């Protein structure tokens, strides 16, 4: 490289460069300890939940008049991917899902747009609709969860303590929010006998009106005097259930107390709200979320210290339990990755010391921490935490960043052996290799471009892989051209013998192999092409996967009863599950959520919304072996004990949440036809031996009692449908009529019939309806009763009824494999469907395809950057084509490594394969540059190719070996293993082919005869 020489500049300002090195190290150490720690990288959950309530409406009315109106408006949402909704009688819940291309700012603006546009149409919704309400905090992660159980304390006393603890923990640094789990709202029930009220001539409507009127909060005026302002307060507000019991009513000319007419008692919401249980005991949970950019390890320490102080003051009988502790998981993960990082550093240093010698190896040993010291401050500026992806990226980058330092050091040694001074030798590498190294670095970074810029949740999840690798590689180039020359001048000494740096036997063996390959050039080129074709043909044999399961010890146990089941049935089922887990030696502890799914205690969790029929337990095994044993035991238990329920047992997943691994969506305008098609799909899925627990997200209708009112008779009696519904709701379910303001709580006062009169269907016929004149008539006098059916809920996707067929997958079988086996049968089914009905693959396979498609969409950008950099460096179409022809050859090693190791080709592994293109291209462009340098000395193509390959053999092989061996620490891991094997196999094979195939291709392209150059070749060898 002519012109400005950065290495010479650095050598001329040694004190400044040493100062910069010291500053870099200090900044790196400081940044390392200040970087946030987390389990997974932050990624935006692009989902908002919109829900609204229409009490009394049927499922069909709710869907047509409420869900449909809201969805029509929501379809105009910017960046919308799809809408997904479920409708229950009187309740609609809509998931607004945005495209992966929407960035964090777009998401925030879109949620504001949703609130505004729905607010604009609120007046068009049916009368009586409550809401809509919005939840855009769907992605909050509550990494620390405590549960509190009590012995000898009432639920209210326990909640008072937990509320006080919540207030204390909110003051802990880095705590963003805390949610209560399983807390039951208190209710004061006013339960009356229908017959007794009728006998006394008490009008329920008047009773309710009196309760409301006495407890209302209204201003009574203010007296302004000459000196002060005095507010007037009217007594009568209810302070306890006794105040309600003592209220008087006039009935039949007598004054009666409410306690004479009804039983007044304090209890809890009936039916209960979602319940929380710890190790089989009722509990209240506190779920703690960390602020963005916080350090989960510091948060864990601070919360633990505060909880120790709080626990010391708790009365005997209230016991806290740590249910989920992300800080421990992250601490362990960071510790393991730091161990892997140190192991990778040690491996690379050993390779450097053995191959280069102690002094050159020492330069590599110093270049690594210098590079990392630059990386950590940049990570801090870009708000990249230490988490699963960034830590793995550091190990991958570590194996790559030694390349430039090795190239610089090797070039310095060669020039010292030729008699150059230390300064001339140290600056030689910049003149000859700097641009090629920079081009190779940019090409390698370009290989990671699809990771950084693909528009999908999966790519956002892995974005820090691109960022950290790019930072590290650029930093390594600057270290190689600024710091490494200075270290070389200070550490290296001229070899005692000329050529002492040449590894004799290996070098001579390689040179003989290269000459033989060039002599048989057409056989070499044809054999390489045949190997590449074989690898392409063998690629379908490699298992496909999206993201693997986590290596955490938790198991998620999902149990869905029939969708018309009550929360009491779910609680009974949960107790049976608790009994099975109690005393199991493989179980460390567990928590159970009844009526809802577990709170998002780690980011990739697929969160289930509250439903009475649903129960989810998080079982923490003692170790990974115990987890596997528990998995089998729980599956057998659920199959035996709950044959009619939908159950699943699964480890925690990694990557974006997808739910059931195998899913097919059946959609169409007619619900009954959709059900029939879904049954056919389920038959195909169930025929596959790897598919387990085939189920539907909704299918069977449930019973309802339809009361047919003779409107003519009702009118003659002075009754309306509204009056009848109000009385029925008050008697059967209960109606909140007022509230008692009790400390920080608002306690509803609910009027309803006694238990024996509420739960009996037979008593409906004799239910007394009040009419004018203080008289009552039985409901059966003007109404008939019949059983009917309706769907308890209906799912829709983009306003079309959609039924999802779901299934679990047998161990060691991937969803992609099952879908591929079923493809022919599904295609035949789809061909017979009407145009308006569709069957679409969902779940893991769909998410994987979408993510891969988003990556492939950026591949043209990657190739454009690569080609531009290569053309700028090579400035020759033939040489560009040679580099391009070498890059895909890594697939040979990738396929072989994955097949031999049994690892799947997942999303992360695909990213590794794309990055491999850049690594291979870097070696190729530097080798081409060296060949051209040799030809500039007057050598012909044959001798130039042989000599250049021989001179680049050691740095290229050392870099490849360092990279491959540096991957060993992460190769056994679940998440990084497939990528590690793909890069190890691909780079090893591609490096060998680069050193043999590329010079052979060069000679075949540009010609050159061995006979005319044999003497030169021989002497060079």
Buried (B, 14 or more C-beta within 10 A) or exposed (E): BEEEBBBBBBBEBEEEBEEBBEEBBEBBBBBBEEBBBBBBBBBBBBBBBBBBBBEBBBBBBBBEBBBBBBBEBBEEBEBBBEBBBBBBBBBBBBBBBBBBBBBEEBBEBBBEBBBEEBEEEEEEBEEEBEBBEBBBBBBBBBBBBBBBBBEEBEBBBBBBBBBEBBEEBEEBEBBBEBBBBBBBEBBBBBBBBBEEBBEBBBBBEEBBEBBEEBBEEEEEEEEEEEEEEEEEEEEEBBEBBEBBBEBEBEBEEEEBEBBBBBEBEBBBEBEBBBBBBBBBBBBBBBBBBBEEEBBBBBBBEBBBEBBEEBEEEBEEEBBBBBBBBBBBBBBEBBEBBEEBBEBBBEBBBEBBBEBBBEBBBBBBBBBBBBBBBBBBBBBBEEEBBBBBBBBBBBBBBBBBBBBBBBBBBBBBBBBBBBEBEBBBBBBBBBBBBBBBBBBBBBBBBBBBBBBBBBBBBBBBBBBBBBBBBBBBBBBBBBBBBBBBBBBBBBBBEBBEEEEEBBBEEEBEEBBEEBBEBBEEBEEBBEEBEEBBEEBEEBBEEBBBBBBBBBBBBBBBBBBBBBBBBBBEBBBBBBBEBBEBBEEBEBBBBBBBBBBBBBBBBBBBBBBBBEBBBBBBBBBBBBEEEBBBBBBEBBBEBBEEBBEEBBBBBBBBBBBBBBBBBBBBBBBBEEBEBBBEBBBBBBEBBBEBEBBBBBBBBBBEBBEBEEBEBEEEEBEEBEBEEEBBBBBBBBBBBBBEBBBBEBEEBEBBBBBBBBEEBBEEEEBBBEBBBBBEEEEBBEBEEBBEEEEEEBBBBBBBBBBBBBBBBBBBBEEEBBBBBBBEBBEEBBEEBBEEBEEEBBBBBBBBBBBBBBBBEBBBBBBEBBBEBBBEBBBEBBEEEEBBBBBBBBBBBBBBBBBBBBBEBEBBBBBBBBBBBBBBBBBBBBBBBBBBBBBBBBBEEEBBBBBBBBBBBBBBBBBBBBBBBBBBBBBBBBBEBBBBBBBBBBBBBBBBBBBBBBBBBBBBBBBBEBEBEBEEBEEBBEEBB
